Amino acid sequence: MKHIFMAMIIVVLSNALAAPRGLAASDQPASSPTTLARPGAGGAKCPGLYVQDGVLMKDGRPYRGVGINYYSAFNRVLHDPADTSYRQGLASLRSAGVPFIRFSSNGFWPAEWKLYMKDRGQFFSRLDAFVREAEGLGIGLVPSLFWQFSTPPDLVGEPMDQWGNPDSKTHAFMREYVRAVVTRYLDSPAIWAWEFGNEFRLQVDLPGQDKGVPAAVPQLGTPATRSPRDKMQRSAVECAQREFARLVRQIDPYRVLVTGDSSPRCSAYHLHTKGAWDRDTPAQWAAMLLRDNPDPYDSISIHIYPEADREFFEPRASLPDLLRVCQDVAAAAGKPLFVGEFGASRELGADRAKQYVVGMLDAIVDLRIPLAALWVYDLPMQDDSYNVTPANDRSWMLDAIGQANRRVQGSASSMPVATRPASR
């Protein structure tokens, strides 16, 4: 089965990589306003992760590592300035040999952006403290700047289709937030990569007027109702991701850019071309994976969970086969693969969950996948499903991550300790 996959993927990659992807040369920023030298030039180093000749690099050396999603590490302190539990959380992760976290850089619902909207000095004071804590512990940060796709348009009173309009208030708000955050932490060694948002493309190409439309929860800051203009379109997501990447690259030319998208649906190609749920071939699916991670994004983002081995391709791919396909697509594109989420719910039962997580970690190590992050650390709202803490019965997953990192990096103690300040 592996050989069938590879033969088909070679064909699609030869076609896809021959055509221009993402921004045209004329759309690329002519120069950067920063003073950072290109990694390797004159001995200068990028303070985070960067890509060189298709290889994920850190501090001048190829890098591989397994981290964890700590979704609420920062946004909990937005709700309560006294809640600095992230300090203990980050320290525990450091002790467990977890080198980095992926997290939300603000709230989920519009109401949870209140501090940023009303008192940005206080917002950044709290974010500064969070970044400084990560710096002191040598924990890498992958902030996802716009976790929920509907929140920026809701904050400025526009429908979702304005993600497709670079002249909209939605884009103006996006640019303002990106400039503020990326510029402020440009020199922080704690920031390893910049991510746009979480799984935006899972909302597109869905048949039916009610699909791909965000929930209306007015008590949390959304409009009371939604309209047909709130149905997310692929063109709008592509425009939003392009403009985000363009702006980040003007400020920070080197850190890894991540879309934050999940793996394409098993019918992604057919949904896009025919509006049908027919199962994609490996070649069709690989083409959509490339399309979902266009230049100047220099990584391939996927999220993968149990049962994926029952969904993809005919004949069905095992999880190691699916990871191998993604790794081969990424390698051929010259973009490191980031498994931004993987995990196992309690619904699987303890034995199956352990089999899945250990199997995924083995595949990540054996296939030499550069970057991966388990879902999820210290998220009480998911105590009955995915939550992992040092004190609950799923703490063994932290040990398994530490063991995986020791396998790929030699020792958990090799994680760098930061020394530079959090803000400029």
N, C-alpha and C positions, 0 to 999 in steps of 0.2 A: 504494500500500500504506500509506503514511504516513497518508493521509486516512481509510482504513478503521480503522486503529489509533486515531486521535484521536477519531473519532465514537463508537467503542465505549467508550473510556476516559472521555469526557465523561459518559456515562450512569452508569458505575460510580462515578465520583467524586462526582457529584451525590447519589447515594444514600449512599455511604460517609461523605461529609463532613457529611451532614445528621444522621447518627446519632452518639451520643457514642462516643469512642474512648478506650481506655486507662483512666486513673483517673477515677472520678466526682469531681464537685466536692467532695463530702464527704470523699473520700479524700486530697485534696491537703493538704499541710502548711499549717497556719494561719499559721505564721510561721517565720522562719529564725533560728537562733541566731547567725549570723554578723553582722559589722558592715559587710559590703559594701553599699554603696548600689547601687541599680539603675543599670546603665549609662546615662549621660546625665542622671541625677538629681544636681543639685548639682555637675556636672563630674566625678563619679566615673566610673572606667572598670573594666570587667571585665578582669582580667589575661590572659585567654585569648580564645578564640573564643566568640561568643554570637550569638543569633538575634534580630533585631529586625524585626518586620513581615515575617517570612518570608525575610529577607535575612541571609546569613552576614556577621558584622561582626567587626572587630578594631580596637582603638584608635579607635573612633568612626567607622570607614569600612568600606564593603563590602569583603569580602576574597575573593580567589580564589587558589588555589595548588595546585601539584602537588608532592607529597613522595614518600617511599619507605618501604617496610616495612624496618625494621632490627630484625627479630624478636629476635635474641639480643644486642642492644646492651648490655642490662643483665644478663640472666641468666647471661652468661658469667662475670661477676665473682662470681656466687654460687658457682660451681664452683672458682674460683681467685682469691683476693683480689689476686694480683699481675697478673691479666689485666685491665688497664685500656685495652685496645686500642680501646674505644669513644671514647677521647679523639682518637686519630688519625682514627677513622672519622667522628666528628661534624665534625671540622675539614675533612676532605676533602669531606664533603657540603656544608658551608658554602661552600667554595671553588667547588664545582660549581653553586651557585645552588639547592640543595635546601633549602626553608625549614622542613620538619618531618619527623618520623619517627613511624611507628606501631610499637609494640614491646610485648613481653610484660613485665609488671611483676614477674613471678616465674617459677618453673620450670614445665615442662610436666607431668611426672610427679610423683606425691606425693613421691618420694625427693628431687626437686629443690627442694622447699620446706623442706628440712631446716634451713637457716639461720634462716628466719623462725620455724619451730616451736621451735628450740632456743635461739636467741640473737637476739632482736629488736633489741637495741641495736646489734649488729654488722650485722644486715640493714639497718637504717635508716641506719647510718653509710655503708654502701656506696651505698645509694640516694640519700642526700643528696649524695654526691660526684658521682654521675651527673647529678643534676638541676642541680647547680651548674655542671657543665661545659656543659650545654646552655644554661643561662642566660647564661654568659659568651660563648658563641658566637652567641647569638640564634637557636638552633634550637628550634622548637616540638616538644612531646612530646604524643603521643596514646597514653597507656598503656592497654593492654588488661588489665584486672585479673584475669580468670579465663580464660586462653586455652583450656585444655582442660576441657571440660564435666564430665568424670568426676572430676577431681582433688579439689575440695572435699568431695564425699561420701566419697571414698576416705580422705581425711585424717582424717575423724571417724568412720569405720567404719559408714557408712550406705549403703543402696542408692540408685540414681539417683532413685527416685520421691520421695525426700525433698526434692528441689528444689521439689516441689509443696506442701510443708508449711512455712508460715512459722514454725511452732513447733519445727522440727527443729534438730538440731545442725548440719546443713549450713547452714541459714540463719543460725544464731548465729555460725558461723565466718565466713560471708560478711559479715555486718554488722560483726564485729570488724575484719576486714581493711579493709573500705571506710572505716570511721570513721578508722582509723589512717592510711591513705594520703591520703584526701581532706582530712582536717583538717590533716595535716602540711604539705601542699603547696598549701593553699588560696590563699595569697598569691603563689605562684611564677608569674612571667610565662612560664616555660618550659612550664607545663601549659596546653595549648590546649583539650583536651576530655577527657572521661571515657568510656571504652568498657567495656561489661560483659564480653564474652568473644568468642571467635572461632567463628562459624558454628554456634552451638548448634542453630538450627532445621533445619539439614540432617540432624539425627539423628531428626526427628519424622515421624510419619505414614507410616512405611515398612512395607509389608506384610511379614509374616514375623517370627516370634519372635526370630530371630537378628539382625535388622536394627535399627540404632539402639541396639545394646548395645556398650558400650566394650570394648576389648581387656583381657584379664587378663594383666598382666605383673608377677608378684609380685616379681621382682628389682628392679623400679622403684617398688615401694610399693603396687601394687594388690592387691586380694584374689586368691587363687589361682583362684577360679572366679566366675562371674556367675550371677545368677538371673533369672527373668522380671521381677522388680522393678527390674532394671537397664535395662530397655528404656525409652528416653526417650519421654515423652508430651508432646504439645503443651501441655497444661494445666500441666505441671510447668515447662516453659521459660517460659511466659507468667507464671506466678507468680514465678519467680526473677527475670526481667527487671523485672517490676513492682516487686518489693520492693527490688531494687538501685536503680532509678531514684528510688523514693520516698525512700530514705535519702540518696542523693547530693544530691537537691534540698533536703533539710533542711539540709545542710551548705553546699552551693554552689548558690545559686539560679540561676546565670547561665551557666556554661560549657556548651557544647554536650554533649549526651548522645548516645551512639552505642551501638546494640545490638551492633555488630560482626558482624552476620549477612551471609551471602552473599545473592545474588539468589535469590528463590524458585526451586525446581525448575520445569522447564517443565510439570510435571504437578501442581504444588503444590495447586491447588484440588481436582482430582479425587482426589488422594491423601487429602486431608483429608476430603472429603465422601463418597467412595465406596471408598477404598482401592485405586484403580485408576490405572494409568500413562497414562491418556488425556491427550492434549495439551490444555492450557488455551487458552481464547480470550484475546485481549489484555485484555478486561475482567475475566475471572476472575483472570488473573495479576496485574493491577493491584490488585485487591481484596486478594489475598494479600500483595502488597508493602506495602500500607498496614497490614494486620493485623500484619505482622511488625515494624513500626516504630511502635508505639502511643504516644500521649501518656503520660507527659511527655517521651519521647524527642523531641527537636526537630530531628532529622535523619533522612534516609532512607539506610540503609546497603546497599550492594550490593558484591559481588565478581564480577568478570566476566573470563573467559578465552577464548582462541581456541576455535573450534568452537561458541560460543554462538549464532552466526548460523545454525547448522544445527539448533538445538534448539527455538527458541521460535516459537510461533504457526503458523498456517496462513493464508495463505502465509508462508513463513519470513521472519523479520525479519533484515535486515543488522545488523551491530554498531552503526553509527550510528543506525539506526532503533530498536534496542533501547535505546540510551542516551537517545535522544530521548523514548521512552516513559517511561523512568524519570525523566528530568528534568521532563517534563510532569506526571507523577503527583506528584512532590515539590513542584513549584511550586504546583499546585492545593491541596496540603495545607498550604502555607505552611512547608515544611521543606526546608532545603538538602540537596542530594544529595551524598553522600560515597561515591565509588568507592574503597572501602577497600583493594581489591586489584585489580590487573590486571597481566598479564605474559605473557611468551612463553617457552616451554621450548626448550632446544636441539633437542628432538625435531622441532620444526617445520623445522629448517634455518635457516641464517643469513639467507637472503633473505626467507623468510616471516616469521620473527621480527621482522625490521626493518620489514617492511610492516605487521605487526600493531601493533607498539608505536608507530610513527610515526602510523599511522592512528588509533589510540586517542587519542594526544596531540592530534592535529588535531581530532578530534571533541570532546574535553574542552574545548579552547580555543574552538572555533567555537560549541558549544552553551552556552558560558558556565557549565559545571558548576563549582560552587564549590570542591570539594575532591576530590582523587584521590591515590592512592599506589601506586607501582609495587611489585611483588613481585619480588625481594627483594635486600637489600644485605648483602654480607659474611656469607653463611651457607654455610660450607664443605661442610656435608652435602648441599647442593644444587649443588655444582660441576658436576655432569653434567646439570643441568636449568635452574634459574632464577637461579643466583647471579650478581650483578653486583658487580664491584669496579673501582676505578680502574686496576688492573693487568691485568685479564683482557680477553679479546676482546669482552666485552659492555660495556665502559666507555663506548661511544658512547651507551648509554641514559642515563647521567648527563648527558652533554652535551645530549641531546634534552630531558631534563627542564628543564635550565637554560634552554634556548631557549624552551620552552613558558612558563616563568615570566616570562621577559623579555617575551614577547608579551602576557601578561595583566596584568603589574604594572609594565611600563615598564623596570625594571632589577632585577637580582638584588641590587644594593646597597641596595634599599629595605627589605630585611628588618631588623626592629628588633633592636637589641642590648639584652639584658636587664640590669637593674641591681639588682633586688631579691634578697634572700637566698632560699636554697632552702627553708629550713624555718622554721616559726613559733617 
